[in-house]
Amino acid sequence: MFAGDTSILVSNPNTTDFQSDNNIVSECIDEWFDANLLSLDFSKTRCRQFTAKSKPVSGVNITYDNKQVIPITNTKFVGIFINDTLTWEKHIVCIIPQLSTACYVMRSLKSYVSHYSLRMVVYSYFHSIMNYIIFRRNCSNNIRVFMLQKNIFRIILGCESRDSCRYLFKELKILHLPS
């Protein structure tokens, strides 16, 4: 049997101490897997070193069972793309097509469903995607996300594509829609 989606966090600012801490953790993991009759699927095992943008990545080699764990810079974790500097750039790039599809769906449904049903679609489809990008403020693609959000507001309120959105945000708060 395999343990699915196990995450381990080891933190130490000193590279030598980090390497030592990591070796201790690896031994503990190995003992725990053995005690619970589980094994690690090493082909899927990866490591990531989180750093500040201004700090260089130190060359720490992480090993498990005398094999080197492959370092990565991006991964998808619980539906969110995370990179080693936590800039969220990759995540935003990946969800922009989903948000565009949501705009298309909303535009297509608008003439066939009630305003109430349209609002339900906004919450279940568009808003659920937007909830995953709470960290978008430090991303260079945030203007594209904001433009798609304004498109959704215009569709819901029946505005033209060139209408100003300043009053739409106030209007949507009255309607209790996500903004």
Backbone torsions as a table, in degrees:
resi	resn	phi	psi	omega
1	MET	NA	153.1	179.2
2	PHE	-117.8	148.2	172.8
3	ALA	-86.6	126.7	-176.3
4	GLY	-92.1	135.8	173.0
5	ASP	48.3	61.6	177.0
6	THR	-93.7	132.5	177.8
7	SER	-120.9	138.4	179.7
8	ILE	-130.6	134.1	-179.6
9	LEU	-115.6	122.4	176.0
10	VAL	-120.3	128.4	-176.3
11	SER	-131.8	129.5	173.8
12	ASN	-166.6	126.6	-178.3
13	PRO	-70.2	-22.5	178.9
14	ASN	-87.5	125.7	-175.4
15	THR	-62.4	-42.4	-179.2
16	THR	-65.4	-45.5	178.7
17	ASP	-66.3	-35.6	177.3
18	PHE	-61.5	-45.5	180.0
19	GLN	-60.8	-41.9	179.0
20	SER	-65.7	-46.2	177.8
21	ASP	-59.4	-40.6	-179.3
22	ASN	-64.6	-39.0	178.0
23	ASN	-64.4	-40.2	178.3
24	ILE	-64.3	-44.6	179.4
25	VAL	-62.7	-41.9	179.3
26	SER	-59.7	-41.4	178.3
27	GLU	-64.8	-41.7	179.0
28	CYS	-63.9	-41.5	179.0
29	ILE	-61.9	-45.8	-179.2
30	ASP	-60.4	-43.3	178.0
31	GLU	-63.4	-42.1	-178.7
32	TRP	-65.0	-44.1	177.9
33	PHE	-61.2	-43.7	178.9
34	ASP	-62.7	-43.9	-178.4
35	ALA	-65.0	-28.5	-177.8
36	ASN	-104.2	14.3	178.1
37	LEU	53.9	43.2	178.2
38	LEU	-119.4	162.1	175.1
39	SER	-137.2	156.4	-178.5
40	LEU	-92.6	128.6	175.5
41	ASP	-80.3	93.1	-173.1
42	PHE	-64.1	-25.5	179.5
43	SER	-66.2	-20.0	179.2
44	LYS	-106.6	2.6	-176.5
45	THR	-84.3	128.6	-179.3
46	ARG	-136.1	161.8	175.0
47	CYS	-132.6	154.2	178.7
48	ARG	-139.6	134.9	176.5
49	GLN	-105.8	114.9	178.0
50	PHE	-81.5	131.6	-179.8
51	THR	-139.7	165.3	171.6
52	ALA	-78.0	155.1	180.0
53	LYS	-58.6	-34.6	-175.6
54	SER	-81.7	-15.2	-178.4
55	LYS	-97.7	136.0	176.6
56	PRO	-73.3	152.6	178.2
57	VAL	-76.5	127.4	176.9
58	SER	-82.5	146.3	-176.3
59	GLY	-80.8	72.0	179.2
60	VAL	-89.2	127.9	176.9
61	ASN	-97.7	119.8	179.8
62	ILE	-103.3	127.7	-178.5
63	THR	-123.4	154.1	174.5
64	TYR	-144.1	125.7	-179.9
65	ASP	55.8	43.9	179.3
66	ASN	60.9	24.0	175.2
67	LYS	-123.7	142.3	179.9
68	GLN	-80.5	131.0	177.2
69	VAL	-79.6	133.7	-176.4
70	ILE	-73.5	124.2	177.0
71	PRO	-79.8	143.8	177.8
72	ILE	-131.6	162.7	178.0
73	THR	-109.5	-24.2	179.4
74	ASN	-131.5	145.0	173.9
75	THR	-156.8	159.0	174.6
76	LYS	-100.2	123.2	-176.9
77	PHE	-132.6	116.4	-179.4
78	VAL	52.3	44.3	175.9
79	GLY	82.0	0.7	-179.0
80	ILE	-118.9	131.5	175.0
81	PHE	-81.6	125.3	-177.3
82	ILE	-121.4	134.8	174.0
83	ASN	-113.3	175.8	-172.2
84	ASP	-71.4	-14.0	176.7
85	THR	-110.9	6.4	178.3
86	LEU	53.7	45.3	178.7
87	THR	-90.3	-14.7	177.5
88	TRP	66.8	7.1	-178.1
89	GLU	-58.3	-49.0	-178.9
90	LYS	-61.2	-40.2	-179.2
91	HIS	-63.8	-45.9	180.0
92	ILE	-61.5	-44.6	179.5
93	VAL	-60.0	-36.8	-178.7
94	CYS	-76.1	-28.3	-178.4
95	ILE	-93.0	-13.2	178.8
96	ILE	-57.4	-43.6	176.0
97	PRO	-61.9	-34.6	177.6
98	GLN	-66.0	-40.7	178.2
99	LEU	-67.6	-37.1	176.8
100	SER	-63.8	-41.3	177.2
101	THR	-63.4	-39.7	177.8
102	ALA	-61.5	-39.6	176.9
103	CYS	-62.8	-42.4	179.0
104	TYR	-63.1	-44.2	179.7
105	VAL	-61.5	-44.3	-179.8
106	MET	-62.4	-44.2	179.6
107	ARG	-62.8	-38.6	-179.5
108	SER	-69.9	-37.5	-177.1
109	LEU	-80.2	-23.5	-170.6
110	LYS	-51.9	-41.1	-177.0
111	SER	-82.9	-6.5	-175.5
112	TYR	-111.3	-17.1	-176.1
113	VAL	-123.0	163.0	179.0
114	SER	-72.5	165.7	178.6
115	HIS	-61.2	-39.4	178.4
116	TYR	-61.3	-45.2	179.0
117	SER	-64.8	-37.7	178.3
118	LEU	-63.1	-40.9	177.0
119	ARG	-63.6	-38.1	177.4
120	MET	-63.0	-40.1	178.2
121	VAL	-64.5	-39.7	178.2
122	VAL	-59.4	-47.0	-179.4
123	TYR	-64.7	-44.9	-173.4
124	SER	-78.1	-27.8	-173.2
125	TYR	-109.2	-64.0	-175.6
126	PHE	-70.6	-49.6	-176.1
127	HIS	-64.5	-34.3	179.2
128	SER	-65.4	-34.0	176.4
129	ILE	-72.3	-42.5	-178.7
130	MET	-64.5	-30.3	-179.8
131	ASN	-62.3	-26.4	-179.9
132	TYR	-79.2	-3.9	-176.8
133	ILE	-117.0	46.9	178.9
134	ILE	-67.2	-17.9	-178.2
135	PHE	-100.1	18.9	-171.7
136	ARG	-72.0	-12.0	-174.9
137	ARG	-62.4	-28.0	-179.2
138	ASN	-98.2	25.1	-176.6
139	CYS	-112.7	140.3	-179.0
140	SER	-71.1	-18.8	-179.9
141	ASN	-92.3	9.7	-175.7
142	ASN	-65.2	-25.6	178.5
143	ILE	-66.7	-34.9	177.8
144	ARG	-66.6	-39.9	177.9
145	VAL	-65.7	-43.1	179.7
146	PHE	-62.3	-39.1	178.1
147	MET	-63.8	-40.9	177.7
148	LEU	-66.9	-36.9	177.3
149	GLN	-64.5	-41.2	177.8
150	LYS	-64.7	-36.8	176.3
151	ASN	-60.2	-43.8	178.7
152	ILE	-61.7	-44.0	179.5
153	PHE	-60.4	-42.3	179.3
154	ARG	-64.2	-40.6	179.8
155	ILE	-63.9	-46.7	-178.1
156	ILE	-61.5	-42.8	-175.0
157	LEU	-92.2	3.1	175.9
158	GLY	69.9	33.4	-179.6
159	CYS	-92.3	163.0	175.5
160	GLU	-77.9	161.1	-175.9
161	SER	-66.1	-21.7	-179.3
162	ARG	-102.1	2.9	178.2
163	ASP	-67.6	145.9	178.1
164	SER	-67.0	143.2	-179.0
165	CYS	-98.8	0.5	-177.1
166	ARG	-58.7	-45.2	-179.6
167	TYR	-78.3	-20.7	-179.3
168	LEU	-63.4	-38.8	-179.5
169	PHE	-64.0	-40.0	176.4
170	LYS	-66.2	-42.4	179.8
171	GLU	-61.6	-42.2	-178.5
172	LEU	-68.9	-31.1	176.3
173	LYS	-66.8	-34.2	176.4
174	ILE	-65.8	-38.6	-180.0
175	LEU	-81.0	-3.1	-178.4
176	HIS	62.5	41.9	175.9
177	LEU	-102.2	156.4	-179.9
178	PRO	-63.8	140.2	175.1
179	SER	-134.2	NA	NA
